[in-house]
Amino acid sequence: VLLAIGRDACTRNIGLQTIGVKINEKNGKVPVNDEEQTNVPYVYAIGDILDGKLELTPVAIQAGRLLARRLYGGSSKKCDYINVPTTVFTPLEYGSCGYPEEKAIDEYGEQNLEVYHTLFWPLEWTVPGRDNNTCYAKIICNKQDNNRVIGLHVLGPNAGEVTQGFAAAIKCGLTKELLDETIGIHPTCAEVFTTMDITKSSGQDITQKGC
């Protein structure tokens, strides 16, 4: 049983209404623009109280650093809330970076996307005889932008470590072609992203017979 209860935004009793800062009445969170600015120009908000943003400590740290640099250091760089690597540390880890498939469809249109996916069997599972075709990997590519990878998802051992590495590549504009040209390290779970050739739209079988 997984209880993902989130956090409460304790913003109702700190005087925001006195200066006119608007909050989402349903959850107490604060709507902001792409520079973390509230509806009151001189009030900014970062971290878990942001409405519609990820509740992750590293995101809050990064947003705070970038906000300080914009306010006092002459920078114009904004926080990227899309390409954020994150992991659910369940016994079988899940990692993701970029868009989930549903949001990618909403943003770019299903006709402009190509989704590659596969099931796989980690080598370390072969000796204890753990079930094959339990682990899963998927990338979402924007066909209108040189098949740039806009979403990466993996369900398997060490998903957090795998996702962290690929997150940097996604920030650099990773494409499907670059993945195909990358030599995989055998036998690793991350290698599966260098050998994916079955598209979701094809309907082909993605089950694996071996590691």
Secondary structure by P-SEA (a helix, b strand, c coil): ccccccccccccccccccccccccccccbbbbccccccccccccccccccccccccaaaaaaaaaaaaaaaccccccccccccbbbbccccbbbbbccccaaaaaaacccccbbbbcbbbbbccccccccccccbbbbbbbcccccccccbbbbbccaaaaaaaaaaaaaaacccaaaaaacccccccccccccccccccccccccccccc
